Amino acid sequence: MTSPENPTAPRTPGEPRTDTAAPPRDFPLRRGCPFAAPAEYDALRTHEPVARVTLPTKREAWVVTRYDDVRELLSDPRVSADIRRPGFPALGEGEQEAGARFRPFIRTDAPEHTKYRRMLLPVFTVRRVRAMRAAVQTRVDEILDDMLAADGPADFVSAYANAVSTSVICELLGIPRENLEFFRDVTRVSGSRHSTAEQVSEALGGLFGLLAELVGRRREEPRDDLISKLVTEQLVPGHVTTDQLLSTLGITINAGRETTTSMIALSTLLLLERPELREELRRDPSLMPAAVDELLRVLSVADSIPLRVAAEDIELSGRTIPADDGVIALLAGANHDPEQFDEPERVDFHRADNHHVAFGYGVHQCVGQHLARLELEIALETLLRRVPTLRLAGDREDVVVKHDSATFGLEELRVAW
């Protein structure tokens, strides 16, 4: 790619451009309402669906807000997810450096990405996840018992949302549930846009240290869990190295628990504020699967997770994204596109053809989406059935929202019953 001031001089990916009239806006944009995309997405979608932005790192990239464009972008083989590319649109100072070091498979391209995805897919099939329902239900009931026994008020995020999501993924992998907040602390640092590369590396180093110890134990004494399966089928035969296995396990924990924690907490807050929706689900629990998909669409907590680089010039909505430039597919923008969803801000548990992209799209679509849906269904149904008096403890303004995290959500939600 060349510099517009000197067509023969190369331009560093991400450096400011001067070949278009509109100045780039700062990104990310904050939500005014936690249950909707940022208000500016509507204007972008209408007037500048492929727009230049300035990231917190002071580098420039592009954002895409239309549903059709997001799906086209995420399924285009000319788009790279490799975090090592110079133009990768990292939103945090330490994200790219740490990611290039630890190589999470969601930030790689085929054939590397395909290899690790195939390792995990058999564990997250619809059939395997359905077989987990009874065990997940038992664990959710235990967690709720503990929360209710404390006699309130309680921080719902810590006592229930994080406890459910972290317990389930730890149970699946075979990790002791001794310190659930440890995993949340790791994500607080590794997912923060303010963390340095050193801070991210230190947090992930602690996680990998714990996992390395477990991998060593499972190598000697395999059990019926995912770590044992990957050790015996992938590590021992030499298909992956220890570092590669630890990276795969680490991103499975971080990505799996953080998004589900956010969805449980935000969904609960929405239902507390919308008693008519709460009562609809109590009257007809069979609506829960459709309700979960609608909540996933509306809340879109993984809005800016799909970070990409154009490997070639790509045209979307009449705008060319130059090769080597970073581009972000905004899932909340797509999921609130009125061309795809009638009255997109309305929460409708009877919405037909709800083909949302809350789990992404294309070859990088979330491998654990079936498990996430199961957790959400059980966590929300159990809460509505067993705690009909659940309410906010304090003012709505006291709810602590996470605006500067890779995954949108709540830091704290005080509740009583």
GIMOFEN-V752209 format. One line per field, one symbol per residue. ss: DSSP state (H for helix, E for strand, - for the rest). psi: psi as a letter, one per 40 degrees, with the letter a starting at -180 (. if undefined). burial: b if it has 24 or more other C-alpha atoms within 12 Angstrom, else e. Layout:
# GIMOFEN-V752209
ss = ???
psi = ???
burial = ???
This chain:
# GIMOFEN-V752209
ss = -E-------E--------------EE-------------HHHHHHHH--EEEEE-----EEEEE--HHHHHHHH----EE--------------HHHHHHHH--HHH----HHHHHHHHHHHHH-HHHHH--HHHHHHHHHHHHHHHHH----EEHHHHHHHHHHHHHHHHHH------HHHHHHHHHHH-E----HHHHHHHHHHHHHHHHHHHHHHHH-----HHHHHHHHHH------HHHHHHHHHHHHHHHHHHHHHHHHHHHHHHHH-HHHHHHHHH-HHHHHHHHHHHHHHH-------EEEE---EEE--EEE----EEEE-HHHHH--------------------------HHH----HHHHHHHHHHHHHHHHHH----EE---HHH-EEE--E---EEEE-EEE-
psi = iihddgeehihhheiiieeidhiiiiiiiihdheeiihdedddddddgdhiiihideeiiaiiheidddddddeeheehieheehdehfheidedddddddefhdefiiieddddddddddddfidddddeedddddddddddddddddeeiiihddddcdddddddddddddfhifdgdddddddddddeheeiiddddddddddddddddddddddddgiagidddddddddddeediidddddddddddddddddddddddddddddddegdddddddddgeeeddddddddddddfdfdfdghihhdihhhhfehhhiieiihhhhddddefheddhhgdehhheehifggifdeaiaeeihdfddddddddddddddddddgeehiigaideehhihefidhiahdhhhii.
burial = beeeeeeeeeeebbbbbeeeeeebbebbbebeebbbbbebbbebbeebbbbbbbbbbebbbbbbbbbbbbbbbbebebbbbbbbbbbbbbbbbbbbbbbbebbbbbbbbeeebeebbebbbebbeeeebeebbeebbebbbebbeebbeeeeebbbbbbbbbbbbbbbbbbbbbbeeeebbbbbbbbbbbbbbbbbbebbbebbbebbebbbebbeebeeeeeebbbbbbbbebbeeeeeebebbbbbbbbbbbbbbbbbbbbbbbbbbbbbeeeebbeebbeebebbbbbbbbbbbbbbbbbbbbbbbbbeebebbeeebbbbbbbbbbbbbbbbbeebbeebbebbbebeebbbbbbbbebbbbbbbbbbbbbbbbbbbbbbeebeebbbeeeeeebbbbbbbbbbbbbbbbbbe
